[in-house]
Amino acid sequence: METRLGVVGIVIENMDAVPAVNKILSAHKDIIVGRMGIPYRERQVSVISLIVDGSTDAIGSLTGQLGALPGVSVKSALTKK
């Protein structure tokens, strides 16, 4: 199956969603190449950036599950091939 390389940006405004976010990320660990998380305490948000390498279905599953959480915003950019 063809894979895509990309970046996923996650902004968490609802800190109660953090455990669910981490559970979803752990379930998709096989497509996560790198992760950087920054807790921005002054604004009471957390920002996570991921480098992913996986099928469009797997990346879509990850972003879809994250985006369904209340107070969590997700955007992704993937290579064409």
C-alpha positions in Angstrom: 0.0 0.0 0.0 1.2 3.5 -0.9 2.1 5.7 2.1 2.2 9.5 2.4 4.5 11.7 4.5 3.0 14.6 6.2 2.5 16.9 9.2 -0.5 17.0 11.5 -1.1 20.0 13.8 -3.3 19.6 16.8 -4.5 22.4 19.1 -6.1 21.3 22.4 -8.3 24.0 24.0 -10.1 21.6 26.3 -7.6 20.1 28.7 -10.1 17.4 29.7 -9.5 16.0 26.2 -5.8 15.4 26.8 -6.1 11.7 28.0 -8.3 10.9 25.0 -5.8 12.6 22.6 -2.9 10.6 24.1 -4.9 7.3 23.8 -5.6 8.0 20.1 -2.0 8.9 19.4 -0.9 5.7 21.2 -3.3 3.6 19.0 -1.7 5.2 15.9 1.9 5.0 17.0 2.9 2.9 14.0 2.4 5.9 11.6 3.9 8.6 13.9 7.5 9.3 13.0 8.0 12.2 15.4 6.0 14.3 18.0 6.5 17.6 19.6 4.1 18.9 22.2 4.1 22.4 23.8 1.8 23.2 26.7 1.1 27.0 26.4 0.0 27.6 30.0 -0.5 31.3 29.7 -3.2 30.7 27.1 -4.4 27.4 28.6 -3.9 25.4 25.4 -1.6 22.7 24.2 -0.2 22.4 20.7 1.1 19.1 19.3 2.8 18.7 15.9 3.2 15.2 14.4 5.3 13.9 11.5 3.4 11.0 10.1 4.1 8.3 7.4 1.2 6.1 6.6 -1.7 5.3 4.2 -4.3 8.0 3.6 -6.8 5.8 5.4 -4.6 5.5 8.5 -3.8 9.2 8.6 -7.5 10.0 8.0 -8.4 7.7 10.9 -6.0 9.5 13.2 -7.1 13.0 12.3 -10.8 12.0 12.2 -10.8 10.6 15.7 -8.8 13.6 17.1 -11.1 16.1 15.3 -14.2 14.5 16.8 -13.1 15.3 20.3 -14.6 18.5 21.8 -12.2 21.3 22.1 -9.6 19.7 19.7 -8.7 21.2 16.3 -6.7 19.3 13.7 -5.2 20.2 10.4 -2.9 18.1 8.2 -0.7 18.5 5.1 0.5 15.4 3.1 2.8 14.8 0.2 1.2 14.1 -3.2 2.9 10.8 -3.5 
